[in-house]
Amino acid sequence: MNRVVNSYSVDNRLRAQRVAPRVLPAFPRLPPAREISRDLIGSRTEIRQRGGLIPSWVIFTMVVGAMFALGVSVNIRSHSELKAAAQQFEIANAEVSALREANNEIAQEVKLLQTSDPATIETQARLQLSMVRPNEIVLPVERR
């Protein structure tokens, strides 16, 4: 009998030592996230019946929009590359025409020198080779 009384008093003592659960009346208890999402989205069978979370027309619109954006970006890039190539062509064309003019001038000079005209040969000898006649006096002039 002594044990029964003793165990009973130990149980009462342990019960008295437990901390009571704290309930905050200001914060109501929220339902679990699964229940909230089930209310917003629906159950799995409802989602399957609708054809998924995202409607098919939204996916189609996104694919069409992405293809349109891709086409626009490719078009803009090719247009800028075409413009750069046209500018390079114009620069090269101007260089070619300048070289052709220089080539024509040199060809005319060669023709004049091949005609064996003494005046032309003398002029070229004086200009390019700095030659003078034996009876001429050369006065050097300093250029600043």
MOCOR-V412301 format. One record per helix or strand. SS is the DSSP state (@ for helix, = for strand). FROM is the first residue (numbers start at 1). TO is the last residue. If there is no record, write none. Layout:
BEGIN
SS | FROM | TO
SS | FROM | TO
END
This chain:
BEGIN
@ | 2 | 17
@ | 33 | 40
@ | 44 | 50
@ | 56 | 114
@ | 118 | 129
END
